[in-house]
């Protein structure tokens, strides 16, 4: 099968869509299919990918690529690469990686157009919450994670309590976690926190920790990636994903689970799907509820082990092989 994969953002950019697109393209090739990726991201390709990347293609190149393929797969709908379907008919599959709306859930003209055009596509959503927001029938296929990189490492001592991984921006809710540390301390429980990442809120978070009297408990280690990140996650018991906004999914939760962490995350959106039976949730924006969940898990080893026990079964549905196989079934049905 010849698969044209549209991913508006792609390597070398870093993010959930970029990671999922790269993993799926590589797995499709490994399973014997031909793949070309269309993206608006400039950059240099990796060695040994096994697929061609068309970066910022012109109209002629885009139409030629569509004529070449059997299936046009949009990993998140993009009007930049959609228009050639007006001239070249091909089965069209769209995966919805996020909400088709503005941050305040309002819709602009592009959102209205995308939602209208979905009638002509086979729709896939990365979580039940995203599927419920799409004005068309949609199957749910979760995002994959890199199981060759994120896994439990017996040689790493799991001696640290809490870890946060993500951009230090207000939507990600790291400030809620710092506040929860203060609430735990007031209740007699002192827990250490490692903050992995960087962003415009870093100085404000450091000042907040100082003001709340928990600065000695918080270590800011900056951005980490690759094997260094995986080893750092392996050193912690609980990964906290305290997003203020409704996350569409949350690959970071899968990475933490694969490294042996229990995950505590906010309950709106698709994050509960990513966490599965391997953690617990709390109401978005509620630092007191977050502190209560953390106290329960930190003070009960049995609860911690119970949540960790669900990891193998949960992760089996999120390997690149399992997710790619689910997509290939949809591609075959679209061709038929």
DAKACOR-V213938 format. One record per residue. N is the residue number from 0. PHI is phi as a letter, one per 40 degrees, with the letter a starting at -180 (none if undefined). OMEGA is omega in degrees with one decimal (999 if undefined). NEAR is the number of other ideal C-beta (glycine too) atoms within 10 Angstrom. Layout:
n phi omega near
N PHI OMEGA NEAR
N PHI OMEGA NEAR
//
This chain:
n phi omega near
0 none 177.2 15
1 b -173.4 13
2 b 173.0 23
3 c -175.2 24
4 b 177.0 27
5 c 177.0 27
6 b -174.8 28
7 d 174.8 21
8 b -176.2 18
9 a 176.3 26
10 d 14.5 20
11 c 173.3 11
12 c -178.4 16
13 b 179.4 11
14 i -176.9 13
15 c -179.8 20
16 c 179.8 21
17 d -179.1 19
18 c -179.1 19
19 c -179.8 24
20 c -179.9 25
21 c -179.9 23
22 c -178.0 22
23 c 178.9 25
24 d -179.9 28
25 c -179.0 18
26 c 174.9 21
27 d 178.4 23
28 c -179.5 16
29 c 180.0 12
30 c 171.1 12
31 g -178.7 7
32 b 176.5 18
33 c -175.6 16
34 b 165.8 22
35 b -179.1 19
36 b 174.9 26
37 b -177.7 28
38 a 173.7 25
39 c -178.9 16
40 c 174.8 16
41 c 177.5 10
42 i -177.8 12
43 b -179.1 9
44 c 174.6 14
45 c 173.7 12
46 c 171.3 5
47 g 179.3 6
48 c -177.3 15
49 g 176.5 12
50 a -178.9 17
51 c 177.4 13
52 b 177.2 22
53 c -175.8 17
54 c -178.0 14
55 f -176.8 12
56 c 174.3 18
57 c -176.1 9
58 c -178.2 10
59 c -178.7 8
60 c -179.0 12
61 c 178.3 21
62 c 177.6 15
63 c 178.6 14
64 c 179.3 22
65 c 176.1 22
66 c -178.9 12
67 c -167.2 13
68 c 170.0 20
69 c -177.4 16
70 b 176.2 22
71 b -174.4 25
72 b 175.8 29
73 c 171.7 23
74 c -169.1 29
75 g -173.6 20
76 c -179.8 23
77 b 178.4 18
78 c 180.0 11
79 c -176.6 13
80 b -175.9 23
81 c -169.1 20
82 d -179.8 13
83 c 177.1 18
84 c 174.3 16
85 c -174.5 7
86 b -179.0 10
87 b -177.5 15
88 c 174.6 10
89 a 171.9 19
90 d -172.7 18
91 b 179.0 21
92 b -178.8 22
93 b 170.8 26
94 b -179.3 28
95 c -177.6 26
96 c -178.2 26
97 a -178.0 18
98 c 173.4 18
99 c -176.5 19
100 a 173.8 14
101 c -179.6 11
102 d 178.9 8
103 c 178.7 5
104 g 173.7 9
105 c -178.3 8
106 b 171.8 13
107 c -173.8 9
108 c 177.8 7
109 c 178.5 12
110 c 178.7 14
111 c -179.8 11
112 c 178.9 15
113 d -177.8 19
114 c 176.9 17
115 c -175.7 11
116 c -177.6 16
117 c 178.2 20
118 c -177.9 10
119 c -174.9 12
120 b 163.3 21
121 c -170.9 20
122 b 177.0 20
123 b 176.8 23
124 b -175.3 26
125 c 177.3 28
126 a 178.6 25
127 c -179.7 15
128 c 177.9 20
129 c 179.2 25
130 d -179.3 20
131 c -178.3 11
132 c -176.3 21
133 c -178.9 17
134 c 178.9 12
135 a 175.9 17
136 c -174.9 10
137 a 172.2 21
138 c 178.8 15
139 b 171.9 17
140 b -176.4 22
141 c 176.1 24
142 c 176.1 26
143 c 172.8 23
144 b -177.7 26
145 c -178.6 18
146 c 175.0 18
147 c -177.6 9
148 b -176.7 14
149 b -179.7 22
150 a -179.1 14
151 c -177.6 16
152 b -175.4 16
153 d -177.8 8
154 c 179.8 6
155 c 179.8 16
156 c -179.1 9
157 c -171.1 16
158 b -175.8 9
159 b -173.8 18
160 c -167.8 21
161 b 176.3 25
162 b 173.6 24
163 b 179.5 24
164 b 178.2 24
165 i 175.8 20
166 c 179.4 17
167 c 176.5 23
168 b -171.4 14
169 c -177.2 14
170 c -174.9 14
171 c 168.4 24
172 g 178.6 24
173 c 178.4 29
174 c 176.3 18
175 c 180.0 23
176 c 176.5 24
177 c 177.5 26
178 c 178.4 20
179 c 176.2 28
180 d 179.1 28
181 c -179.8 18
182 c 177.0 18
183 c -178.9 23
184 c 177.0 16
185 c 177.7 11
186 c 175.2 11
187 g -179.3 7
188 b 178.7 15
189 b -178.2 12
190 b 176.8 19
191 c -179.5 16
192 b 171.9 23
193 b 179.3 20
194 b 179.8 23
195 b 179.2 23
196 h 178.4 19
197 a 179.8 14
198 i -173.0 14
199 c -178.6 10
200 c -173.7 18
201 d -178.7 17
202 c 178.5 9
203 c 179.2 14
204 c 177.9 19
205 c 178.6 16
206 c 178.4 11
207 c 179.3 18
208 c 179.0 22
209 c -178.6 13
210 c -177.4 11
211 c 177.1 17
212 g -179.6 12
213 b -176.4 22
214 d -179.3 15
215 c -178.9 10
216 c -171.6 19
217 b 177.5 22
218 b 176.7 13
219 c -174.1 16
220 b 178.9 13
221 g -179.7 10
222 c 175.0 13
223 b 179.3 16
224 a 175.0 10
225 g -176.5 9
226 c 178.7 11
227 c 177.8 11
228 c -178.7 17
229 c 179.1 20
230 c 179.8 14
231 c 176.8 18
232 c 179.3 28
233 c -178.1 22
234 c -174.8 17
235 b -179.8 26
236 c -174.1 19
237 b 170.7 23
238 c -178.7 27
239 b 178.4 29
240 b -169.6 24
241 c -172.9 25
242 d 174.8 21
243 c -179.6 17
244 c -179.6 16
245 c 179.1 20
246 c 177.3 28
247 c 177.8 24
248 a 178.2 24
249 h 178.9 27
250 c 179.7 23
251 d 178.2 24
252 c 178.0 29
253 c 179.7 28
254 c 177.9 24
255 c 179.2 31
256 d -179.5 30
257 c 179.3 25
258 c 174.3 25
259 g 179.2 21
260 c 160.9 29
261 c -176.0 25
262 b 172.2 25
263 b -176.0 26
264 a 179.1 28
265 c -163.6 28
266 c 178.2 15
267 c 177.1 17
268 g -173.7 24
269 c -178.8 28
270 d 176.5 26
271 d 176.7 21
272 c -179.4 22
273 c -179.3 30
274 c 179.9 27
275 f -178.9 20
276 c -170.3 13
277 b -179.9 25
278 a -176.9 28
279 a -179.1 20
280 b 177.9 18
281 a -179.2 22
282 c -179.4 11
283 d 174.7 21
284 g -175.2 15
285 b -177.3 16
286 c -179.3 19
287 c 177.5 12
288 c 176.5 17
289 c 179.7 28
290 c -179.7 24
291 c 178.7 16
292 c 179.6 19
293 c 179.4 24
294 c -179.1 17
295 d -175.7 13
296 c -178.2 20
297 c -175.6 18
298 b -178.9 11
299 b -178.6 11
300 c 178.6 10
301 c 177.6 7
302 c 178.3 14
303 c -178.4 17
304 c 177.8 10
305 c -179.7 14
306 c 178.9 22
307 c -175.3 18
308 c -178.5 11
309 c -172.6 16
310 c -175.6 23
311 d -179.6 11
312 c -179.7 11
313 c -176.5 19
314 c -178.9 19
315 c -179.9 11
316 c -173.9 14
317 b 174.6 21
318 c 178.5 19
319 d -179.1 22
320 c -177.9 14
321 c -178.1 16
322 c 178.8 21
323 c 179.3 21
324 c 178.1 13
325 c 177.6 16
326 c -178.4 22
327 c 175.5 18
328 c 178.5 11
329 c 177.6 19
330 d -178.8 19
331 c 178.1 13
332 c 178.9 11
333 c 177.9 17
334 c -178.8 11
335 c 999 6
//
